[in-house]
Amino acid sequence: MKQTQNDTHPLESLLQQDCPNGVEFKELREFLQYKQPTKHIAKDTSCCDEYEMPV
């Protein structure tokens, strides 16, 4: 999103307009769930520790 002329981000303007008392913080895991629909299909089960997320 682009900044507005008064240097306020449009999302900030909407929050001030529609949520003057602020918004409640929630972690995504509080309302989202993910279940793997099928078994993982992988030819190789070894992991690479070179990166933060081993794949």
Backbone as CSV, one residue per row, in Angstrom:
resi,resn,N_x,N_y,N_z,CA_x,CA_y,CA_z,C_x,C_y,C_z
1,MET,0.838,-1.186,0.000,0.000,0.000,0.000,0.883,1.249,0.000
2,LYS,0.398,2.254,-0.667,1.154,3.497,-0.731,0.836,4.380,0.466
3,GLN,1.806,5.191,0.833,1.607,6.164,1.896,0.675,7.266,1.379
4,THR,-0.116,7.833,2.265,-0.980,8.950,1.880,-0.179,10.239,1.949
5,GLN,-0.790,11.335,1.543,-0.090,12.618,1.505,0.401,13.056,2.877
6,ASN,-0.344,12.754,3.935,0.085,13.182,5.266,1.025,12.160,5.902
7,ASP,1.582,11.255,5.083,2.589,10.283,5.513,2.038,9.223,6.460
8,THR,0.711,9.054,6.507,0.098,7.998,7.307,-0.230,6.841,6.378
9,HIS,0.135,5.653,6.774,-0.158,4.469,5.964,-1.671,4.283,5.910
10,PRO,-2.222,3.925,4.749,-3.679,3.756,4.621,-4.269,2.780,5.636
11,LEU,-3.551,1.730,5.958,-4.047,0.773,6.945,-4.165,1.435,8.315
12,GLU,-3.204,2.264,8.653,-3.248,2.989,9.928,-4.465,3.917,9.968
13,SER,-4.750,4.572,8.853,-5.924,5.452,8.778,-7.212,4.663,8.971
14,LEU,-7.307,3.485,8.335,-8.501,2.651,8.491,-8.659,2.172,9.927
15,LEU,-7.558,1.788,10.554,-7.632,1.345,11.949,-8.095,2.481,12.859
16,GLN,-7.578,3.677,12.638,-7.993,4.822,13.451,-9.471,5.129,13.236
17,GLN,-9.929,4.995,12.000,-11.319,5.299,11.661,-12.277,4.229,12.178
18,ASP,-11.955,2.962,11.929,-12.890,1.876,12.221,-12.671,1.204,13.571
19,CYS,-11.513,1.398,14.163,-11.194,0.758,15.450,-10.546,1.783,16.382
20,PRO,-11.271,2.824,16.763,-10.667,3.891,17.564,-10.146,3.412,18.921
21,ASN,-10.661,2.292,19.429,-10.193,1.764,20.716,-9.097,0.718,20.546
22,GLY,-8.590,0.580,19.324,-7.541,-0.396,19.061,-8.113,-1.743,18.675
23,VAL,-7.230,-2.682,18.462,-7.628,-4.032,18.077,-6.966,-5.036,19.002
24,GLU,-7.612,-6.173,19.170,-7.079,-7.231,20.019,-6.043,-8.023,19.232
25,PHE,-4.902,-8.284,19.860,-3.855,-9.080,19.235,-4.172,-10.553,19.401
26,LYS,-4.110,-11.294,18.316,-4.290,-12.745,18.363,-3.229,-13.375,17.483
27,GLU,-2.694,-14.489,17.952,-1.758,-15.232,17.130,-2.556,-16.033,16.109
28,LEU,-2.002,-16.200,14.922,-2.711,-16.919,13.869,-3.109,-18.313,14.305
29,ARG,-2.267,-18.971,15.088,-2.585,-20.342,15.493,-3.821,-20.427,16.380
30,GLU,-4.281,-19.291,16.923,-5.480,-19.298,17.751,-6.740,-19.575,16.931
31,PHE,-6.713,-19.232,15.648,-7.924,-19.441,14.861,-7.692,-20.141,13.523
32,LEU,-6.462,-20.550,13.251,-6.177,-21.310,12.040,-5.651,-22.686,12.406
33,GLN,-6.080,-23.675,11.680,-5.565,-25.026,11.866,-5.187,-25.569,10.500
34,TYR,-4.129,-26.352,10.478,-3.723,-26.993,9.235,-3.488,-28.458,9.510
35,LYS,-4.115,-29.278,8.717,-3.894,-30.714,8.810,-3.444,-31.192,7.442
36,GLN,-2.376,-31.958,7.421,-1.872,-32.525,6.176,-2.922,-33.510,5.656
37,PRO,-3.518,-33.262,4.497,-4.594,-34.128,4.013,-4.124,-35.529,3.614
38,THR,-2.879,-35.644,3.234,-2.332,-36.948,2.847,-0.981,-37.130,3.517
39,LYS,-0.470,-38.338,3.467,0.865,-38.572,4.008,1.875,-37.803,3.165
40,HIS,2.957,-37.398,3.807,4.024,-36.728,3.068,4.611,-37.709,2.066
41,ILE,4.788,-37.250,0.869,5.378,-38.093,-0.162,6.758,-37.525,-0.466
42,ALA,7.776,-38.229,-0.037,9.141,-37.765,-0.245,10.008,-38.933,-0.682
43,LYS,10.859,-38.664,-1.655,11.783,-39.696,-2.108,12.942,-39.830,-1.129
44,ASP,13.301,-38.725,-0.487,14.450,-38.710,0.415,14.008,-38.102,1.740
45,THR,14.274,-38.768,2.839,13.846,-38.260,4.146,14.971,-37.588,4.916
46,SER,16.145,-37.452,4.316,17.240,-36.775,5.011,17.004,-35.267,4.978
47,CYS,17.429,-34.586,6.022,17.230,-33.139,6.129,18.552,-32.412,5.949
48,CYS,18.461,-31.198,5.503,19.631,-30.344,5.338,19.622,-29.325,6.473
49,ASP,20.684,-29.296,7.270,20.774,-28.359,8.396,21.382,-27.021,7.996
50,GLU,21.598,-26.818,6.717,22.233,-25.599,6.236,21.330,-24.373,6.427
51,TYR,20.021,-24.580,6.432,19.064,-23.481,6.530,18.248,-23.590,7.814
52,GLU,17.592,-22.504,8.170,16.783,-22.473,9.388,15.647,-23.493,9.338
53,MET,15.038,-23.657,8.165,13.947,-24.613,7.984,14.492,-25.813,7.221
54,PRO,14.717,-26.928,7.904,15.292,-28.081,7.205,14.291,-28.690,6.227
55,VAL,14.721,-28.817,4.998,13.873,-29.439,3.972,14.660,-30.494,3.226
